[in-house]
Amino acid sequence: MDDTATMGTRTQGVDGDCGSSKRNHYFRAKRLKAEEFQAEQDYFVGRRRLINREVLGWGVVRGFALPKPPRPPKPPAPPKGKPTAKAAAEGNPAPPAEAANSGVDLTVGRGLALDRAGREVVLTQDQALNLDNTFLLKRASDGRGPTAAPPGDAALAPGRYLLSAHYAERGVGRVMGDDCSCGCGRPESNYVCETVVFSLSELVEGRCPCGAPDCPRGGGCFDDCCGDEDRGPHARLCAWVAEAPAEPGGCLPHWNGYAVAVDDPVALACLELVETGDRCKPLKVGAIDDACGPRRIVKNNDLLYDLIRGCDLTRIVDFGWKHLHRAPRPVPWEEFRKLFRPQNHPNGMTDLTVTFSAPVKVESLTRPEVFAMTVVRRDEDTGWRLQRRVPVTALHPDPQGSSPAGTTLGFRVAVDEGWWDDEMAKDGYSWLSAVAFLVEIEVRGDLIEDCSGQMVDANTHGLRVAPTGDGSPGGTLLSCFNVLPKPARAQARRTRD
């Protein structure tokens, strides 16, 4: 069989069944019609969306910020004491109930997202939600899938809803197409405007969904293929990616002049709608419950590298004894004693402080074992290293900065006052007087939870004093230094001085 026959047979076999892989081929004297240009666009747009959804994933890339609605003003507090008749008559009445629940209009900030089909959801400027760009997303009565309905539909009532963004197209520049020999034709659009519309879907049982995807399930166990890698094994990763690439749906359904990707919403926030008493705007946003949790996030390279570096973690940035941390020579007794000064901090409070880079939950500091201070000395007879634990009684949060309620940026250590009086305040012989001793201080980050729900990255980093951190949640700050023995008597100390 000659080459010409082979080529002809091969071409004839694929012309009718090429699917989305067909692209335009140019050659001299080729006549181009609308179908050829459309095939060109379909190929490159389809390939770009394939890369988007299979390599980048889908979700919010950046932006789509939502403002928090202002809280209704509180009624004025009643005057103290018994009010006079005049004061009662002229007192400020409480605001009416409808004013407290009037709500606000919602504006979504500009942003970029990718939907499940790989379409770019691009909002180029801040957009206020209204009846022209927001629809009610509800399940069809026959259960076939979600459908779009106007927000003014009776089904939309005050309550909690999920706000989502959708890719949409709108024709721009109407012209008459010439698709028949007599010169008649149907209206066409010179351009297609890619835009964004929004939907509201009622929350099932009032629960706000979580946008973070579940871990993939490879199924079963695998032999250790390429087991020298850090993560895997390779066979399990292969099972995770064995599924065929997803294919987008067909034509986009039409709503209010838009062709909308109704089946591919990108969730933005959970919010509450309230009645306003205004016939033109019967419903407004009363509160945004969660503008972060429902969002699926596209993890771009910058974000992934920041996660590897631990940029999302809270660290220890300062502590009150850092001038003693890993001191090259034994610390004089008086320097160590200065950490315990009741004249500045009564009730057993000390200068042993810890400061964090971000707020941590106060409830995670209620257990004194978060902080441990151990004194280690050598037994003069046997050479054993004997340990005694300083009695820490409490960790007191420091009220500083503008931390959210229930959080703090640091804490101060309190010790037992009886121990302080015996070991620190009184002169004379004690267990710390015989020989030089080692002090080990531990701050256990595994027990401290920051305001994002992650454990504090407290691991020491080489010889660096602060900040702590090795890029993984949890860990322990271990600080050590040697201290010269406590003078046995005050008279002896004055003689040496």
Secondary structure as the mmCIF struct_conf table of DSSP 4:
data_model
#
loop_
_struct_conf.conf_type_id
_struct_conf.id
_struct_conf.beg_label_comp_id
_struct_conf.beg_label_asym_id
_struct_conf.beg_label_seq_id
_struct_conf.end_label_comp_id
_struct_conf.end_label_asym_id
_struct_conf.end_label_seq_id
HELX_RH_AL_P HELX_RH_AL_P1 ASP A 3 VAL A 14
TURN_TY1_P TURN_TY1_P1 ASP A 15 GLY A 16
HELX_RH_3T_P HELX_RH_3T_P1 GLY A 19 SER A 21
TURN_TY1_P TURN_TY1_P2 ARG A 28 ALA A 29
HELX_LH_PP_P HELX_LH_PP_P1 LYS A 30 LEU A 32
HELX_RH_AL_P HELX_RH_AL_P2 ALA A 34 ILE A 51
HELX_RH_PI_P HELX_RH_PI_P1 ASN A 52 LEU A 56
BEND BEND1 TRP A 58 TRP A 58
STRN STRN1 GLY A 59 GLY A 63
HELX_LH_PP_P HELX_LH_PP_P2 PRO A 67 PRO A 79
BEND BEND2 LYS A 80 GLY A 81
HELX_LH_PP_P HELX_LH_PP_P3 LYS A 82 THR A 84
HELX_RH_AL_P HELX_RH_AL_P3 ALA A 85 GLU A 90
BEND BEND3 GLY A 91 GLY A 91
HELX_LH_PP_P HELX_LH_PP_P4 ASN A 92 PRO A 96
HELX_RH_AL_P HELX_RH_AL_P4 ALA A 97 ALA A 100
TURN_TY1_P TURN_TY1_P3 ASN A 101 ASN A 101
STRN STRN2 VAL A 104 VAL A 104
STRN STRN3 THR A 107 VAL A 108
HELX_LH_PP_P HELX_LH_PP_P5 GLY A 109 ARG A 110
STRN STRN4 GLY A 111 LEU A 114
TURN_TY1_P TURN_TY1_P4 ARG A 116 ALA A 117
STRN STRN5 GLU A 120 LEU A 123
BEND BEND4 GLN A 125 GLN A 125
STRN STRN6 GLN A 127 ALA A 128
TURN_TY1_P TURN_TY1_P5 LEU A 131 ASN A 133
STRN STRN7 THR A 134 ARG A 139
TURN_TY1_P TURN_TY1_P6 SER A 141 ASP A 142
BEND BEND5 GLY A 143 ARG A 144
STRN STRN8 PRO A 146 ALA A 149
TURN_TY1_P TURN_TY1_P7 PRO A 151 GLY A 152
BEND BEND6 ASP A 153 ASP A 153
TURN_TY1_P TURN_TY1_P8 ALA A 154 ALA A 155
BEND BEND7 PRO A 158 PRO A 158
STRN STRN9 GLY A 159 MET A 176
BEND BEND8 CYS A 180 CYS A 180
TURN_TY1_P TURN_TY1_P9 SER A 181 CYS A 182
BEND BEND9 GLY A 183 GLY A 183
STRN STRN10 PRO A 187 GLU A 202
HELX_LH_PP_P HELX_LH_PP_P6 LEU A 203 LEU A 203
HELX_RH_3T_P HELX_RH_3T_P2 VAL A 204 GLY A 206
HELX_LH_PP_P HELX_LH_PP_P7 ARG A 207 CYS A 210
BEND BEND10 ALA A 212 ALA A 212
HELX_LH_PP_P HELX_LH_PP_P8 PRO A 213 PRO A 216
BEND BEND11 GLY A 220 GLY A 220
TURN_TY1_P TURN_TY1_P10 CYS A 225 ASP A 228
BEND BEND12 GLU A 229 ARG A 231
HELX_RH_AL_P HELX_RH_AL_P5 HIS A 234 TRP A 240
TURN_TY1_P TURN_TY1_P11 VAL A 241 VAL A 241
BEND BEND13 GLU A 243 GLU A 243
HELX_LH_PP_P HELX_LH_PP_P9 ALA A 244 ALA A 246
BEND BEND14 GLY A 250 CYS A 251
HELX_LH_PP_P HELX_LH_PP_P10 LEU A 252 PRO A 253
STRN STRN11 HIS A 254 TRP A 255
TURN_TY1_P TURN_TY1_P12 ASN A 256 GLY A 257
STRN STRN12 TYR A 258 VAL A 260
TURN_TY1_P TURN_TY1_P13 VAL A 262 ASP A 263
STRN STRN13 VAL A 266 GLU A 275
BEND BEND15 GLY A 277 GLY A 277
BEND BEND16 ARG A 279 LYS A 281
STRN STRN14 LEU A 283 ASP A 290
BEND BEND17 ALA A 291 CYS A 292
TURN_TY1_P TURN_TY1_P14 GLY A 293 PRO A 294
STRN STRN15 ILE A 297 ILE A 297
HELX_RH_AL_P HELX_RH_AL_P6 ASN A 301 ARG A 309
TURN_TY1_P TURN_TY1_P15 GLY A 310 ASP A 312
BEND BEND18 LEU A 313 LEU A 313
STRN STRN16 ARG A 315 ARG A 315
STRN STRN17 ILE A 316 PHE A 319
TURN_TY1_P TURN_TY1_P16 GLY A 320 ARG A 326
BEND BEND19 PRO A 328 ARG A 329
HELX_LH_PP_P HELX_LH_PP_P11 PRO A 330 PRO A 330
STRN STRN18 VAL A 331 VAL A 331
HELX_LH_PP_P HELX_LH_PP_P12 PRO A 332 PRO A 332
HELX_RH_AL_P HELX_RH_AL_P7 TRP A 333 ARG A 337
TURN_TY1_P TURN_TY1_P17 LYS A 338 LEU A 339
TURN_TY1_P TURN_TY1_P18 PRO A 342 ASN A 344
BEND BEND20 HIS A 345 HIS A 345
TURN_TY1_P TURN_TY1_P19 ASN A 347 GLY A 348
STRN STRN19 MET A 349 LYS A 361
HELX_RH_3T_P HELX_RH_3T_P3 VAL A 362 LEU A 365
BEND BEND21 THR A 366 ARG A 367
HELX_RH_3T_P HELX_RH_3T_P4 PRO A 368 VAL A 370
STRN STRN20 PHE A 371 ARG A 378
TURN_TY1_P TURN_TY1_P20 GLU A 380 THR A 382
HELX_LH_PP_P HELX_LH_PP_P13 TRP A 384 TRP A 384
STRN STRN21 ARG A 385 ARG A 389
STRN STRN22 VAL A 392 PRO A 397
HELX_LH_PP_P HELX_LH_PP_P14 ASP A 398 ASP A 398
TURN_TY1_P TURN_TY1_P21 GLY A 401 SER A 402
HELX_LH_PP_P HELX_LH_PP_P15 SER A 403 PRO A 404
TURN_TY1_P TURN_TY1_P22 ALA A 405 GLY A 406
STRN STRN23 THR A 407 VAL A 415
HELX_RH_AL_P HELX_RH_AL_P8 GLU A 417 TRP A 420
HELX_RH_PI_P HELX_RH_PI_P2 ASP A 421 ALA A 425
BEND BEND22 LYS A 426 LYS A 426
BEND BEND23 GLY A 428 GLY A 428
TURN_TY1_P TURN_TY1_P23 TRP A 431 LEU A 432
BEND BEND24 SER A 433 VAL A 435
STRN STRN24 PHE A 437 ARG A 444
HELX_RH_3T_P HELX_RH_3T_P5 GLY A 445 LEU A 447
STRN STRN25 GLU A 449 ASP A 450
TURN_TY1_P TURN_TY1_P24 CYS A 451 SER A 452
BEND BEND25 GLY A 453 GLY A 453
STRN STRN26 MET A 455 MET A 455
STRN STRN27 ASP A 457 ASP A 457
STRN STRN28 HIS A 461 HIS A 461
TURN_TY1_P TURN_TY1_P25 GLY A 462 LEU A 463
STRN STRN29 ARG A 464 ARG A 464
BEND BEND26 ALA A 466 PRO A 467
BEND BEND27 GLY A 471 PRO A 473
STRN STRN30 THR A 476 VAL A 483
HELX_LH_PP_P HELX_LH_PP_P16 LEU A 484 PRO A 487
BEND BEND28 ALA A 488 ALA A 488
HELX_RH_AL_P HELX_RH_AL_P9 ALA A 490 ARG A 496
#
